[in-house]
Amino acid sequence: MTLVMENVSKVYKDGPKEFKAVDHVSLKVKQGEFIAIIGPSGSGKSTMLSIAGALLSPTNGKILLDGENIEELSPKKVTKRRLEKIGFVFQAANLIPYLKVKDQLNVINVIAKNKGQARGKDLLRHFGLAHRTNNYPSELSGGERQRVAISRALINDPKLILADEPTASLDSKRGREVVEMLAAEIKNRGKAGIMVTHDERVLDVCDRVVEIRDGRLEN
């Protein structure tokens, strides 16, 4: 699994004015590689991640997922690829408040028309949540909620994992645990991973750190 971004730009227009949120970015993430994207607020980190995850179309450039140009697919096929190949972890766990932990994962199986209940049980066990399967989000700690969110992101065994500030709502210990879990999944199961973060305490867990400023990659 590889992700390749080739000369990608995202331009927003406000009348005659233009703003480049992402400016001619090229990036390759290989199988088993976990990279961090850092940069000041407003530098284009989240926009870049949204483009990588096919949530946002670039103004220019190519997004290649396993050699397939996402921009050449129909909207229906893009949605299918996201379900099949991409797992998202966000700053907030975004769990459905009225669903128990086990059902947070099962609802993805229903949407994707998968039969992944056994994998859901395995993931919850793997992330130390086997005793929480019948709890609601309000009954979980912040770290537990984020671990459920990671389990949900992994339920379809995606090839690409994208995490947007996954430690923002966690203390130092829990934040590091979450990032180490993501890194282990990426390395042990041959996935590609990108994490946008302001948290310098977890950068050593990543294979590579890339900085973005004013929409352009610095290194």
C-alpha positions in Angstrom: 0.0 0.0 0.0 1.4 3.4 -0.9 -0.1 6.9 -1.0 1.3 9.3 -3.5 0.4 13.0 -3.7 1.8 14.6 -6.9 2.0 18.4 -7.2 -1.2 18.9 -5.2 -2.8 22.3 -4.7 -6.0 23.5 -3.2 -7.1 27.0 -4.1 -10.1 28.8 -2.6 -11.5 31.8 -4.3 -13.3 34.8 -2.8 -14.3 37.0 -5.8 -11.1 38.1 -7.5 -8.9 37.0 -4.5 -7.3 33.6 -4.3 -6.0 31.7 -1.3 -3.8 28.6 -1.6 -4.5 26.4 1.4 -2.2 23.7 -0.1 0.5 24.8 -2.6 2.1 22.3 -5.0 2.6 19.5 -2.4 4.2 16.2 -3.3 4.5 13.4 -0.8 4.9 9.7 -0.8 4.0 7.4 2.1 5.2 3.8 1.8 3.7 0.6 3.2 4.6 0.3 6.9 5.5 4.0 7.1 4.0 6.4 9.7 4.7 10.0 9.1 3.8 13.1 11.1 2.8 16.5 9.6 3.5 19.5 11.7 3.1 23.2 11.3 1.4 26.3 12.7 -2.4 26.7 12.8 -3.7 27.6 9.3 -0.7 26.2 7.5 -2.7 23.7 5.5 -2.2 20.5 7.6 -5.8 19.4 7.9 -6.6 20.4 4.3 -3.8 18.3 3.1 -5.0 15.4 5.2 -8.6 15.8 3.8 -7.2 15.7 0.3 -5.2 12.6 1.1 -8.3 10.9 2.4 -10.4 11.8 -0.6 -12.7 13.9 1.5 -11.7 17.0 -0.4 -10.8 17.3 -4.1 -7.6 19.2 -5.0 -7.7 22.1 -7.4 -4.7 20.6 -9.2 -2.5 17.5 -8.9 -3.0 13.7 -8.4 -3.8 11.5 -5.5 -2.7 7.9 -6.1 -3.8 5.2 -3.8 -2.1 1.9 -4.6 -1.5 3.3 -8.1 -5.1 4.3 -8.7 -5.8 8.0 -9.4 -8.6 8.9 -7.1 -9.5 12.0 -9.1 -10.4 9.9 -12.1 -13.1 7.9 -10.2 -16.8 8.7 -10.0 -18.1 10.1 -6.7 -19.7 6.7 -5.9 -16.4 4.9 -6.4 -14.5 7.5 -4.3 -16.9 6.8 -1.5 -16.4 3.0 -2.0 -12.6 3.4 -1.9 -12.8 5.4 1.4 -14.8 2.7 3.0 -12.5 0.0 1.7 -9.1 1.5 2.1 -9.0 4.5 4.4 -9.5 4.7 8.2 -9.9 8.1 9.8 -9.1 9.1 13.4 -10.1 12.6 14.5 -9.3 15.0 17.3 -12.6 14.2 19.0 -13.7 10.6 19.2 -17.0 11.5 17.6 -18.7 8.5 19.0 -22.5 8.1 18.7 -23.8 8.8 22.2 -26.7 6.4 22.2 -24.7 3.4 20.9 -22.8 1.0 23.1 -19.1 0.4 22.3 -19.7 -2.8 20.4 -22.3 -1.1 18.2 -20.0 1.8 17.4 -18.0 -0.7 15.4 -20.9 -2.7 14.1 -22.6 0.4 12.5 -19.6 0.7 10.2 -20.0 -2.9 9.2 -23.6 -2.2 8.3 -22.7 0.8 6.2 -19.9 -1.1 4.4 -22.0 -4.3 4.1 -19.2 -6.2 5.8 -19.4 -9.2 8.2 -16.8 -7.9 10.6 -18.2 -8.6 14.1 -15.4 -11.0 14.9 -12.8 -8.4 13.9 -14.6 -5.9 16.0 -14.4 -8.1 19.1 -10.7 -8.8 18.3 -9.9 -5.0 18.0 -11.7 -4.2 21.3 -9.8 -7.0 23.0 -6.5 -5.8 21.4 -7.0 -2.2 22.6 -8.0 -3.3 26.1 -11.7 -2.6 25.8 -13.2 -6.1 26.0 -14.7 -5.2 29.4 -16.3 -2.0 27.9 -18.3 -3.5 25.0 -21.7 -2.8 26.6 -20.8 0.7 27.9 -21.9 3.9 26.4 -19.5 6.7 25.4 -20.5 8.8 28.5 -19.3 5.9 30.7 -15.7 5.9 29.2 -12.6 7.9 29.9 -11.2 10.2 27.2 -8.5 7.6 26.4 -11.0 4.8 26.2 -13.2 6.8 23.8 -10.2 7.5 21.6 -9.3 3.8 21.6 -12.9 3.0 20.5 -12.5 5.6 17.7 -9.3 3.9 16.6 -11.0 0.5 16.7 -13.8 1.9 14.6 -11.3 3.3 12.1 -9.7 -0.1 11.7 -12.8 -2.3 11.5 -12.6 -2.6 7.7 -8.8 -3.3 7.8 -8.0 -0.1 5.8 -4.7 0.2 4.0 -4.3 3.9 4.8 -4.7 5.4 8.3 -5.2 9.2 8.6 -5.2 10.8 12.1 -6.0 14.5 12.7 -4.7 15.7 16.1 -5.5 12.3 17.8 -3.9 13.4 21.1 -5.4 16.8 21.4 -8.0 15.9 24.1 -5.7 13.5 26.0 -3.1 13.8 28.7 0.5 13.0 27.9 0.4 9.4 28.9 -2.9 8.6 27.2 -1.9 10.5 24.1 1.3 8.6 23.7 -0.5 5.3 24.2 -2.9 6.2 21.3 -0.1 7.1 18.9 1.9 4.0 19.8 -1.2 1.9 19.1 -1.5 3.6 15.7 2.2 3.1 14.9 2.0 -0.6 15.8 -1.0 -1.2 13.6 0.7 0.6 10.7 4.0 -1.3 11.0 2.8 -4.7 12.0 0.0 -4.9 9.4 1.8 -3.1 6.5 -0.4 0.0 6.3 0.5 3.6 5.5 -0.2 6.3 8.0 -0.2 10.1 8.3 -0.8 12.0 11.5 -1.3 15.7 11.7 -0.3 16.9 15.2 0.9 19.8 17.3 2.1 17.4 20.0 5.9 17.3 19.8 6.0 14.7 22.6 4.9 11.9 20.2 7.0 12.7 17.1 9.7 10.1 18.1 7.1 7.4 17.5 6.9 8.4 13.8 9.3 7.3 11.0 9.4 10.7 9.5 8.3 14.3 10.3 7.3 16.7 7.6 6.6 20.4 8.2 4.1 22.5 6.3 4.0 26.3 6.2 1.8 28.5 4.2 0.6 25.4 2.3 4.1 24.3 1.2 6.1 21.4 2.6 9.4 22.5 4.1 11.2 19.2 4.2 
